[in-house]
């Protein structure tokens, strides 16, 4: 397995964009919880006219068509570059609320546009609430180096966190050098900081760690190593404690706490589950949901931003009273008449000609 494949295997659902997955892949992972369930959500970008269900969880946004669950999208919050919530009006659906999402995973960029009929209050506010909760709680999921986590010798705890074990005299070593400090194991993190300079520290979520075991160091004797992947990179830390029996006792306690955290992971601060009232009249001219198959198509192409596909970038969507339709905003110097004339003069190609 290459380094790139190995790093890819450690990515979790909040760190990836996945399209057209098997329905089983949409199930919540440990630590994931639903925040809101939205009905009749239209995928304007790839499946216009197709209404599905949207799930806002604490770590991702999921959209799928209930009758055809293999048509779906899972957007991890860690991939989101930007988003925008706006309102438009059209005669068929009335007031609608739109959610524009731009996401990036590795070298691939995606663009999503979801739409839902507007009710008395914002529907996509639940997405915004969950995303902000995720973005402001990185200590739950990511390693931090040399950060302001120690205040007057005490660890700044995050929500629902409790200190279980604190041990002085634990040395962090690298190569031929070792620095003595204090190790703290909480219900959610392993934290080590230097005794001399408190901002020389590391904070590691327990969910990033595998099983712990006693090891040997050529220079420092009995020790333990922490191997982890965080922010797309691989890390290895070495720690030791004297005497050896004290190290063994500390490591046993540490492993029990890690196992408990792995069984009941906390990925974000808790959010209350919202029941979204979307009672509304269904439009008479609604689309019929059909089953589609895209076996010979690169499925990610459905969500590639327009500027990457070689087309001109889309303009802002506005409602035109004369046409009774939502259209792209006409640029300066153009008019509806000129656009209609250009379109009417464009030759029509048959399938054979294409």
Protein Blocks (a to p, Z undefined) as FASTA:
>chain_A
ZZklmmmmmpcfklcccehiafklmpccehiacfbdcehiacfklmghiacdddddfkbc
cdddfklmmbccdddfklpmbdcddddddfklopaddddddddehjbccdddddddddfb
dfklmmmmmmmmmmmmmmmmpccehiafbgghiacddehiacfbdcehiacdehjbccdd
dddddfkbccdddfklmmlccdddfklpccddddddfklopaddddddeehiacdddddd
ddfklmmmmmmmmmmmmmmmmmmccfbdcdddddddfbdcddfkbccdddddffkbcfkl
mmgcfklnopacdddddddfklopacddddehiafklmmmmmmmpccddfklZZ
